[in-house]
Amino acid sequence: MKPTIYDVAKEANVSIATVSKVLNNTGRISEKTKSKILQIMKELEYQPSSVATALTGKKTFTIGVLVPDIANPFFAEVARALENNAREMGYSIILCSTDYQLEREHDYLELLIKKQVDGIIIATEPKDLKKLRSLNDRNVPSVLFSIDHLAIDSHVVTTDDLKGGYLAGRYLIEKGHRDFVIITEPQRASGVLRVEGFKKALVDEGVDLEGVLVIEAKSKINEARKAANQILRLPKRPSAVFASTDLIAAIFINEVRKAGVSVPQDISIIGFDNTIHAEISDPGLTTIAQPIAKLASYTIEQLLDAIENPSIPPNRIMLAPTLIERESVRDLNK
């Protein structure tokens, strides 16, 4: 049976109120008594209830994190970076993967609120604005991560997806490519912006967008496979493909190889995120890198500021992506 505060008080021969004061670092307690109580708590392996702590108006030093799919390497790497940054500040995180399901998102939000988390980081695409706005009504600080929505009064930390898409388009054009297919996540605003930036680069270079095919696919293995095979069945294959995530790009490389098509000799591919998939794919994946470490650091910093001072106005931070060149794009100019 888990030890309780009553067990600690009985063993230390003090009142429950005295133990509570030691836990919350309040009141006047002698160093001798304080050391004795802390030693007994250690011996009994007593852990105070985070909910009980929250009910006293104290912090629980926990942060909720909502992601759409933890199987996506980008969000896995983000979760690790957020946890590392939170840990350095004395916080732990509760990670919730919604699998793109609105009902599951609602359930997790309620769970995090019941757990009395000090703040919530939201990386899922806002679908129920009323639900997210209710966090403000409940005085729960939040930060939107890698997403942005003007209708939600929240701090935002994101990457310039428009610029990232533009970098990808301009790079392919500089390498002599003129025939393209785009694979993107239509349900995420980031995917839409990446495509918009990519097309803008093509227009600026005089490429006709009429022949640019856009295939919709979530960043999930099965959908990425379907998109890759759809491209393989085209009467005229493009010289280059822009995938809005590294996962989609890595699956594409694997599928075309199975079909006897070579990357980049027969077809080129560029991704987005610069996750572990970009490094271990064969050939190495040229991609647009999101600064994951900086994104995580700024997100934790923004959330802790909001926890300490709930009245501070929402702040919007947008970081610049960079292009990482590897071996998945052929230079047609040579």
C-alpha positions as CSV (number, residue, x, y, z in Angstrom):
1,M,0.0,0.0,0.0
2,K,1.3,3.5,-0.9
3,P,2.4,5.5,2.1
4,T,0.3,8.6,2.9
5,I,1.0,11.8,4.6
6,Y,-0.6,10.3,7.7
7,D,2.1,7.6,7.7
8,V,4.8,10.2,7.5
9,A,3.3,12.2,10.3
10,K,2.9,9.2,12.6
11,E,6.5,8.0,11.9
12,A,7.9,11.4,12.6
13,N,5.7,11.9,15.6
14,V,4.5,15.3,14.3
15,S,1.1,16.7,13.1
16,I,-0.1,16.4,9.5
17,A,0.0,20.2,9.3
18,T,3.8,20.1,10.0
19,V,4.4,17.6,7.2
20,S,2.3,19.7,4.9
21,K,4.4,22.8,5.8
22,V,7.6,20.9,4.9
23,L,6.1,19.7,1.6
24,N,5.0,23.3,0.7
25,N,8.0,25.0,2.2
26,T,5.8,27.2,4.3
27,G,5.7,28.2,8.0
28,R,8.4,28.1,10.6
29,I,9.8,24.6,11.0
30,S,13.2,23.9,12.6
31,E,15.9,22.5,10.4
32,K,16.1,19.5,12.7
33,T,12.4,18.7,12.3
34,K,12.5,19.4,8.6
35,S,15.5,17.1,8.0
36,K,13.8,14.3,10.1
37,I,10.6,14.5,8.1
38,L,12.4,14.6,4.7
39,Q,14.5,11.5,5.8
40,I,11.3,9.6,6.7
41,M,9.6,10.5,3.5
42,K,12.7,9.1,1.7
43,E,12.7,5.9,3.7
44,L,8.9,5.4,3.2
45,E,9.3,6.3,-0.5
46,Y,6.4,8.8,0.0
47,Q,5.3,10.7,-3.1
48,P,2.9,13.6,-2.5
49,S,-0.2,13.7,-4.7
50,S,0.1,16.2,-7.6
51,V,-3.7,16.7,-7.5
52,A,-3.6,17.4,-3.8
53,T,-0.8,19.8,-4.3
54,A,-2.8,21.6,-7.1
55,L,-5.8,21.9,-4.8
56,T,-3.7,23.9,-2.4
57,G,-3.0,26.4,-5.2
58,K,0.6,25.1,-5.6
59,K,2.2,24.1,-8.9
60,T,2.3,20.4,-9.9
61,F,5.4,21.0,-12.1
62,T,3.8,19.1,-14.9
63,I,3.1,20.1,-18.5
64,G,0.7,18.5,-21.0
65,V,1.8,18.0,-24.6
66,L,-0.7,17.2,-27.4
67,V,0.7,15.8,-30.6
68,P,-1.2,14.4,-33.6
69,D,0.9,11.2,-34.0
70,I,3.9,10.2,-31.9
71,A,4.8,7.6,-34.6
72,N,5.8,10.5,-36.8
73,P,9.6,11.0,-36.2
74,F,9.2,14.8,-36.2
75,F,6.8,14.7,-33.2
76,A,8.9,12.0,-31.5
77,E,12.0,14.2,-31.7
78,V,10.0,17.2,-30.6
79,A,8.6,15.4,-27.6
80,R,12.1,14.4,-26.6
81,A,13.4,17.9,-27.0
82,L,10.5,19.4,-25.0
83,E,11.0,16.8,-22.2
84,N,14.7,17.6,-22.0
85,N,14.0,21.3,-21.8
86,A,11.2,20.9,-19.3
87,R,13.4,18.6,-17.1
88,E,16.1,21.2,-16.9
89,M,13.5,23.6,-15.5
90,G,12.2,21.1,-12.9
91,Y,9.1,20.1,-14.9
92,S,7.9,16.7,-16.3
93,I,5.6,16.3,-19.3
94,I,2.5,14.2,-19.9
95,L,2.5,13.2,-23.6
96,C,-0.8,12.6,-25.4
97,S,-0.9,11.4,-29.0
98,T,-4.4,12.1,-30.6
99,D,-3.9,10.1,-33.8
100,Y,-5.7,13.0,-35.6
101,Q,-8.9,12.1,-33.8
102,L,-11.0,15.0,-32.4
103,E,-12.7,12.9,-29.7
104,R,-9.4,11.7,-28.4
105,E,-8.1,15.2,-28.3
106,H,-11.1,16.3,-26.2
107,D,-10.6,13.4,-23.9
108,Y,-6.9,14.2,-23.4
109,L,-7.6,17.9,-22.8
110,E,-10.0,16.9,-20.0
111,L,-7.5,14.5,-18.6
112,L,-4.7,17.1,-18.5
113,I,-7.0,19.6,-16.8
114,K,-8.0,17.0,-14.2
115,K,-4.4,16.2,-13.7
116,Q,-4.0,19.9,-12.8
117,V,-1.1,20.5,-15.3
118,D,0.5,23.9,-15.0
119,G,0.3,24.4,-18.8
120,I,-0.4,22.7,-22.1
121,I,1.6,22.6,-25.4
122,I,-0.7,22.0,-28.4
123,A,0.8,20.6,-31.6
124,T,-2.4,19.3,-33.0
125,E,-4.3,21.2,-35.7
126,P,-7.0,23.3,-34.1
127,K,-10.4,21.9,-35.1
128,D,-12.6,22.7,-32.1
129,L,-11.8,26.4,-31.4
130,K,-14.3,26.6,-28.6
131,K,-12.6,23.8,-26.7
132,L,-9.2,25.4,-27.0
133,R,-10.5,28.8,-26.1
134,S,-11.9,27.2,-22.9
135,L,-8.3,26.8,-21.7
136,N,-8.1,30.5,-21.2
137,D,-11.5,30.5,-19.3
138,R,-10.0,27.9,-17.0
139,N,-6.8,29.9,-16.6
140,V,-4.7,27.1,-18.1
141,P,-1.7,28.7,-19.9
142,S,-1.0,27.2,-23.4
143,V,1.4,27.5,-26.3
144,L,0.6,26.5,-29.9
145,F,3.6,24.5,-31.3
146,S,4.3,24.5,-35.0
147,I,0.8,25.7,-35.7
148,D,-0.8,29.1,-35.7
149,H,-4.4,30.3,-35.5
150,L,-5.5,33.9,-35.1
151,A,-8.8,32.9,-33.5
152,I,-7.0,31.4,-30.5
153,D,-5.5,33.8,-27.9
154,S,-2.4,31.8,-27.2
155,H,1.4,32.0,-27.4
156,V,2.8,30.6,-30.7
157,V,6.1,29.0,-31.5
158,T,6.4,27.9,-35.1
159,T,8.6,27.6,-38.2
160,D,8.2,29.7,-41.3
161,D,6.6,27.0,-43.4
162,L,5.9,29.3,-46.3
163,K,9.6,30.1,-46.6
164,G,10.5,26.4,-46.2
165,G,8.3,25.5,-49.1
166,Y,9.9,28.3,-51.1
167,L,13.4,27.1,-50.4
168,A,12.4,23.6,-51.6
169,G,11.0,24.9,-54.8
170,R,13.8,27.2,-55.6
171,Y,16.4,24.5,-54.9
172,L,14.8,22.0,-57.3
173,I,14.5,24.6,-60.0
174,E,18.2,25.6,-59.6
175,K,19.0,21.9,-60.1
176,G,17.2,22.0,-63.5
177,H,13.9,20.4,-62.6
178,R,10.6,21.6,-64.2
179,D,8.2,18.7,-63.8
180,F,6.9,18.2,-60.2
181,V,4.5,16.3,-58.0
182,I,3.7,17.4,-54.5
183,I,2.7,15.1,-51.6
184,T,1.2,17.0,-48.7
185,E,-0.9,16.8,-45.5
186,P,-4.1,18.8,-46.4
187,Q,-5.5,18.7,-42.8
188,R,-2.5,20.6,-41.4
189,A,-2.1,24.3,-42.0
190,S,1.7,23.8,-42.1
191,G,1.3,21.5,-45.1
192,V,-0.8,24.0,-46.9
193,L,1.7,26.8,-46.3
194,R,4.6,24.6,-47.5
195,V,2.8,23.9,-50.8
196,E,2.0,27.6,-51.1
197,G,5.6,28.5,-50.7
198,F,6.8,25.8,-53.1
199,K,4.3,27.0,-55.8
200,K,5.4,30.6,-55.2
201,A,9.0,29.6,-56.1
202,L,7.8,27.9,-59.3
203,V,5.8,31.0,-60.3
204,D,8.7,33.3,-59.6
205,E,10.9,31.1,-62.0
206,G,8.2,31.1,-64.7
207,V,7.1,27.4,-64.2
208,D,3.5,26.7,-65.3
209,L,1.5,25.4,-62.3
210,E,-1.1,23.8,-64.5
211,G,0.9,20.6,-64.8
212,V,1.9,20.3,-61.1
213,L,0.0,17.4,-59.5
214,V,-0.8,17.7,-55.7
215,I,-1.4,14.4,-53.9
216,E,-3.0,14.4,-50.4
217,A,-1.6,12.1,-47.8
218,K,-1.3,12.1,-44.0
219,S,2.2,11.6,-42.7
220,K,1.5,7.9,-42.0
221,I,3.1,4.9,-43.6
222,N,0.1,3.5,-45.4
223,E,-1.0,6.8,-46.9
224,A,2.5,7.6,-47.9
225,R,2.8,4.3,-49.7
226,K,-0.4,4.9,-51.6
227,A,0.9,8.3,-52.7
228,A,4.2,6.9,-53.9
229,N,2.5,4.2,-55.9
230,Q,0.1,6.7,-57.4
231,I,3.1,8.6,-58.7
232,L,4.7,5.4,-60.0
233,R,1.5,4.7,-62.1
234,L,1.5,8.1,-63.8
235,P,1.9,7.9,-67.6
236,K,4.7,10.5,-67.3
237,R,6.6,10.6,-64.1
238,P,7.9,13.9,-62.8
239,S,11.6,14.6,-62.5
240,A,11.2,15.6,-58.9
241,V,8.8,15.2,-55.9
242,F,8.3,17.6,-53.0
243,A,7.1,15.8,-49.8
244,S,5.8,18.0,-47.0
245,T,7.3,15.7,-44.4
246,D,10.4,13.5,-44.2
247,L,8.3,10.4,-43.3
248,I,6.4,10.7,-46.6
249,A,9.7,11.2,-48.5
250,A,11.4,8.2,-46.8
251,I,8.5,6.0,-47.6
252,F,8.6,7.3,-51.2
253,I,12.3,6.3,-51.6
254,N,11.6,2.8,-50.3
255,E,8.6,2.3,-52.5
256,V,10.2,3.4,-55.7
257,R,13.3,1.3,-55.0
258,K,11.0,-1.8,-54.7
259,A,9.6,-0.8,-58.1
260,G,13.1,-0.8,-59.7
261,V,13.2,3.0,-59.9
262,S,16.4,4.8,-58.8
263,V,16.6,7.9,-56.6
264,P,18.0,10.3,-57.7
265,Q,19.0,9.0,-61.1
266,D,15.4,8.4,-62.3
267,I,13.5,10.6,-59.9
268,S,14.5,13.2,-57.3
269,I,12.8,13.8,-53.9
270,I,13.1,16.6,-51.3
271,G,11.5,16.4,-47.8
272,F,10.7,18.7,-44.9
273,D,11.7,18.5,-41.2
274,N,15.2,17.0,-41.1
275,T,14.3,14.1,-38.8
276,I,16.2,10.9,-38.3
277,H,14.6,9.5,-41.5
278,A,16.4,12.1,-43.6
279,E,19.8,10.9,-42.2
280,I,19.3,7.2,-42.4
281,S,17.4,7.0,-45.8
282,D,19.4,5.6,-48.7
283,P,20.3,7.9,-50.4
284,G,20.4,10.5,-47.8
285,L,17.4,12.8,-48.0
286,T,17.8,16.4,-49.0
287,T,15.3,18.3,-46.8
288,I,14.1,21.5,-45.3
289,A,15.2,21.5,-41.6
290,Q,13.1,22.7,-38.8
291,P,15.2,24.0,-35.9
292,I,13.7,21.4,-33.4
293,A,16.0,22.2,-30.5
294,K,15.3,25.9,-30.7
295,L,11.6,25.4,-31.2
296,A,11.4,23.3,-28.0
297,S,13.5,25.7,-26.0
298,Y,11.4,28.7,-27.0
299,T,8.2,26.8,-26.4
300,I,9.1,25.8,-22.8
301,E,10.4,29.3,-22.2
302,Q,7.1,30.8,-23.4
303,L,5.0,28.4,-21.4
304,L,6.9,28.9,-18.2
305,D,6.6,32.7,-18.6
306,A,2.9,32.3,-19.0
307,I,2.7,30.1,-15.9
308,E,4.6,32.6,-13.8
309,N,2.7,35.6,-15.2
310,P,-0.7,34.7,-16.8
311,S,-1.4,38.3,-17.7
312,I,1.4,38.7,-20.2
313,P,0.1,39.2,-23.8
314,P,0.4,36.4,-26.3
315,N,3.7,36.2,-28.0
316,R,4.4,34.8,-31.5
317,I,7.8,33.4,-32.4
318,M,8.5,32.2,-35.9
319,L,11.9,30.6,-36.7
320,A,13.5,30.3,-40.1
321,P,14.0,26.9,-41.7
322,T,17.2,25.9,-43.6
323,L,18.0,23.6,-46.5
324,I,20.1,20.5,-45.8
325,E,21.6,19.1,-49.0
326,R,22.2,15.3,-49.2
327,E,22.0,12.9,-52.1
328,S,18.3,12.5,-53.1
329,V,18.2,15.3,-55.7
330,R,19.9,15.0,-59.1
331,D,21.4,18.0,-60.7
332,L,20.0,18.0,-64.3
333,N,22.3,20.9,-65.3
334,K,25.3,18.5,-65.4
